[in-house]
Amino acid sequence: MELYVIRRPSAWANLSELEAAGAKSARIGNEQMSDRVRWIRSYVVHEADGRIGTFCIYEARDGDSIREHARRVGMPGEEFYKVGTTVVVRGDPTPQTAAAE
């Protein structure tokens, strides 16, 4: 499998909608498509239009697997990019670390 970044702009009205979609996404990925997609993490962003969007990191067999997973979940899945390499300067901060800075 390859590593991908998936952009889901303005896909949800609020965090409750995102949480419901996330639960469905995990269930479908784990139970129905475990050999094709694997959700690693998501970065949740506040969009300029007031809605919620995400940048998601997935492992996937191919772009068709990403599209099929998104279709089954009922969320956007057309904007994705294969990761060429990863550069980590610092790990993701924990809430305590972020508050201290």
C-alpha positions as CSV (number, residue, x, y, z in Angstrom):
1,M,0.0,0.0,0.0
2,E,1.0,3.6,-0.6
3,L,0.7,6.6,1.7
4,Y,-1.8,9.4,0.6
5,V,-3.0,12.7,1.8
6,I,-6.8,13.2,1.2
7,R,-8.3,16.7,1.3
8,R,-12.0,16.9,2.3
9,P,-12.8,20.7,2.1
10,S,-15.9,22.0,3.9
11,A,-17.4,18.6,4.2
12,W,-19.1,18.9,7.5
13,A,-21.3,21.6,9.2
14,N,-19.9,20.9,12.7
15,L,-17.8,18.5,14.8
16,S,-20.8,16.2,15.5
17,E,-21.2,15.5,11.8
18,L,-17.5,14.9,11.5
19,E,-17.5,12.5,14.4
20,A,-20.4,10.5,12.9
21,A,-18.6,10.3,9.5
22,G,-15.3,9.3,11.3
23,A,-17.0,6.4,13.1
24,K,-18.6,5.2,9.8
25,S,-15.2,5.6,8.0
26,A,-13.4,3.6,10.6
27,R,-16.0,0.8,10.5
28,I,-16.1,0.5,6.7
29,G,-12.3,0.7,6.5
30,N,-11.7,-1.9,9.2
31,E,-14.6,-4.3,8.4
32,Q,-15.1,-4.0,4.7
33,M,-12.0,-2.7,3.1
34,S,-9.1,-3.6,5.4
35,D,-7.0,-5.0,2.5
36,R,-7.5,-1.8,0.5
37,V,-7.5,1.3,2.8
38,R,-6.1,2.1,6.3
39,W,-6.9,5.4,8.0
40,I,-3.8,6.7,9.8
41,R,-4.8,10.2,11.1
42,S,-6.7,13.3,10.2
43,Y,-6.1,17.0,10.8
44,V,-9.3,18.9,11.3
45,V,-9.4,22.4,10.0
46,H,-11.9,25.3,10.2
47,E,-12.7,26.5,6.7
48,A,-13.3,30.1,5.7
49,D,-17.0,29.3,5.1
50,G,-17.4,28.3,8.7
51,R,-17.6,24.6,8.0
52,I,-15.2,21.8,9.0
53,G,-12.7,20.2,6.6
54,T,-10.0,17.7,7.0
55,F,-6.6,16.6,5.7
56,C,-6.5,12.8,6.1
57,I,-3.5,10.5,6.0
58,Y,-4.3,7.1,4.6
59,E,-2.6,4.0,3.4
60,A,-4.3,2.7,0.3
61,R,-3.8,0.2,-2.5
62,D,-4.6,2.9,-5.1
63,G,-6.8,5.9,-5.9
64,D,-9.8,3.8,-6.8
65,S,-9.7,2.3,-3.2
66,I,-9.7,5.9,-1.8
67,R,-12.7,6.8,-4.0
68,E,-14.6,3.6,-3.2
69,H,-14.1,4.1,0.6
70,A,-15.3,7.7,0.4
71,R,-18.3,6.7,-1.7
72,R,-19.3,4.0,0.9
73,V,-18.9,6.5,3.7
74,G,-20.7,9.3,1.9
75,M,-17.9,11.9,2.1
76,P,-15.6,13.7,-0.4
77,G,-12.8,11.6,-1.8
78,E,-11.7,13.0,-5.1
79,E,-8.9,15.3,-4.0
80,F,-5.9,13.2,-2.9
81,Y,-2.2,13.0,-3.4
82,K,0.3,10.2,-3.2
83,V,3.0,11.1,-0.6
84,G,6.5,11.2,-2.0
85,T,8.4,11.3,1.3
86,T,7.8,12.5,4.9
87,V,9.9,15.2,6.6
88,V,9.3,15.3,10.4
89,V,10.9,18.3,12.2
90,R,8.9,17.7,15.4
91,G,6.2,15.2,16.3
92,D,2.6,16.4,16.6
93,P,2.3,18.4,19.9
94,T,0.1,17.0,22.6
95,P,-2.5,19.4,24.0
96,Q,-0.3,20.1,27.1
97,T,2.7,20.8,24.9
98,A,0.7,23.1,22.6
99,A,-0.7,25.0,25.6
100,A,2.7,25.5,27.1
101,E,4.2,27.2,24.0
